[in-house]
């Protein structure tokens, strides 16, 4: 997935005739991510130095963030440091691309699909025959 997104960004930069600005990067990523099939679970944290791009397409809270200071955000798949600090962590909004630069900068429109964790459970349980189980 990461190589696909890097190729998308390289292609967008070539078409733009040089390096992409924030809008170009965000739009290229949002366009590519909106086309990923719903059988692919997406949980990424990408950073290009000034901005952190966080796409997720899951139906459950699978990424969290915590604002540590005005200029510091931490992302994690689960709230860190146990129950004592769990309330300080917030789930990343689901099913869209989000850009941060010390704070939320921009969100894309929601994707037209959501990865369903139940499908992943079926795939784990039934292997290659999972689609036949769904059809029955």
Helices and strands as residue ranges (DSSP letters): H 2-16, H 22-33, E 46-47, E 52-56, E 64-69, E 72-76, G 83-88, E 90-91, E 96-100, E 104-107, H 117-126, G 127-129, H 130-135
